[in-house]
Structure formats: structure tokens, C-alpha cells
Amino acid sequence: MRLRNQIVSVTAAYLARFPGDATALSPLTDLLDDGADVTSRKEFRGHVTCCGIVIDDAGRFLMIRHRILGSWLFPGGHLEGADVDLRAAAMREVSEETGLPGDALRGFGQWFDSAPVQIDCHPIPANPAKGEQAHRHMDFRYVFRGAAGALSPQFEEVTDCGWFDADRIPAEVHARLQQLALP
């Protein structure tokens, strides 16, 4: 319940900062209004995931190649039962998928050290092997500064990971980061 309450309050604060995202986030806000358990990956109307947008001192971005989707994405994933904080869940996912230790991640000293720079609602295809029907992820994206060190991909979920220039990241993420005066 505590994590759901945080999702509600973070979403409200996010929409106060970025009111232009209200339509794109209506799948999330509708589920919250309906009382859905958006912390459960079994909620196939949509559920919350967290990811880390990690930027090194050279302005490069940490990305993983997702095993099932076959795409280069920011490291992230589903909430787990022990998670009590969205930002900490994003840090955990970065560490799990890339081997970059959590203590190598630090903030930028601004409001987005505690708030997502983007909440992205996107469709996920069905995965019969996992018994999952097509559904939607509501991805809370947190930004971190990270030291470019040795990476160790978690091959159960990713096929590779590495540091990439900004031209490899989605345009809407790049635009948001530039709006916030980040690389």
C-alpha cells in the first residue's frame, strides 16, 4: 500500500510539473482512479515499472539490449515485493541488469533526484512463455549520474549493455533532458 501511495503522489507531482503529459498518462491515472493494483505485474491493464537513465561524465547513456524485445532500452524492470521506493527500485534494476553497483550512481542535486524525469506509458506484447498477455508498462524514469565502469550484463534478461551517445536515445527522452539542462 505504501508503494501505491507513493505512485499516486509522485504521479500527481509529476503532472503538476509536466501538465502537457496528462493525456499520455491517462492509462495510469485511470487505473489509479479505479483502485487497480498497479504494483502487480499480474495487472494486465497496466502496471508500474522503473528504470534508470544513467549518464556518465562524458555525457554517454547506459543502455541494455533487452533479451525478449530485442531493443536497446534504459535498464529497468518490474517492481518487486521488497521495493518500498520507486527511485530505489530504478537503482536496483540498473545494478541487476548491468552490474553497475548502486553506490556508483549519484544524483544531480536538483528536484529530479527524487522525482522521475519522465513517466512513459507504452504497450508490451504478449509473452506466452511467461503466461503474460499483451499489457502496458507505466515506466517511471529516474535520472542518475554514473561512473563509466566495467559492466556485467544479467544475461537472463539482457543480451548486452554499454554506454552510448545521445543520438541513440529516444528523441522524447533527449528533449526532456535538454529541457532540464542535462546532456
Buried (B, 14 or more C-beta within 10 A) or exposed (E): EEBBEBBBEBBEBBBEEBEEBEEBBEBBBEBBEEEBEBBBBEBBEBBBBBBBBBBBEEEBBBBBBBBEEEEBBBBBBBBEEEBEBBBBBBBBBBBBBBBBEEEBBEEBEEEBBEBBBBBBBEEBEEEEEEEBEEBBBBBBBBBBBBEBEEBEBBEEBBEBBBBEEBEEBEEEBBEBBEEEEBB
